[in-house]
Amino acid sequence: MNIKTLGLPLAVAAFLALAGCATPTVVTLQNGTQYLTKDMPKTKTKDGFFEFEDISGAKVKVKADEVSTIRQED
């Protein structure tokens, strides 16, 4: 087998393996608002915010002081 024949199946396998690494997470704010995210939010930025993308694809940026909990979805 040559490289071209092996390349596509290996690329597909790598993509599927990476797609399975997402960790759905629930971000709960002090006021009770909950966001379901596709993956664990980025750590707190230098300006004191958490940034993440919710499951609808909207980018969310909240002050770290407003976040109550961040936990993996059960």
C-alpha positions, 0 to 999 in steps of 0.5 A: 500500500502506498501513502495516499491509500493509507492517508485518508483512513488515518486522517479519518481515524484521527479526527474521530478520536479527537472528536470523542475528547470533548467534555460537556460541561455545565457552567453555573452563575451566581444568579442561577443561570446555567450554560451547557458547553461543548467542552471545558471552558478556558481558564480565567483570562488575565482580565478576569473572565471565563470564555467558552462556547455554549452548545448552540455555538454562541461565544460567552464571556462572563466575569470570574466573580459571577461563576459559581461552579464549573462541572462536567455534565453527568 
